[in-house]
């Protein structure tokens, strides 16, 4: 499965846990765990909320696409 988000990495960078995120968002910890392992993805709205909570740009939560890398080189 392709990695789409960097949620696990950003949580570590911000010294937060997936349990904290689940509690803060009111989500099941298993759901957040699936997001962190890229087994499933949150909605765009949830990505925006996560970015707000972690005080990062939503782009920081996403893996750079190959299309972007192609045009930036």
N, C-alpha and C positions, 0 to 999 in steps of 0.2 A: 504494500500500500504506500502510495506517495505521501511524503511529509508535506503538509499544507500549512500547519501552524507551528509557531515557536513558543507556544504557551509554557511548556515545561521549563524551557531555558529562561524565559522572562520572569517566571515565578522565582526561580533560583536567584537571578540577578537582583530581584526586589526583596529577597529574603522572606518570601511568602510561600505558603504551602497550598497544595490543591485542596486540602481540607478547609483552610481559611477561605479560599475562593468559593468553594461550594456553600459554606455557611453564609458568606456575604451575599452571594447571588440567590440563596434560597433554593439551590439545586442539590440533587442527590450526589453524594461524593463519587459514586460509581460513574455517573455521567461525566463529571469533571475529569475523572481518571481517563476515560475514553478520549476526551479532548486532548489531554496531555500526551497520550500515546498515539495520537492521530488515527485512532480507530474510528472515531466519528468527529464531526465538527459542530461547533456552536453556530447559531444563526448570525447573520451580519449584525443584527441589533445587539446580540449578546457579546459579540466581539467588541462593539463600540462601548458597551458597559464595562467590559473587562479592561479595555484600554483606559477608560476614565478612572476606574478603581486603582489601576497600577501606575497611573500617571505617565503613560507612554502613548506614542502615536499608534494608531491602529496598524500601520504598516510594520511596526516593530513586532507585531504578533504573528506576522505572516512570513513564510519562506519566500524569498525572492524567486519569481518565476523565470524560467529559461528565456522567455521572450524579453524580459527586462534585461537580463544579463547580456543577451545578444546585442541589444541596442546600446548598451552602456560601454561596450568595448571597442 
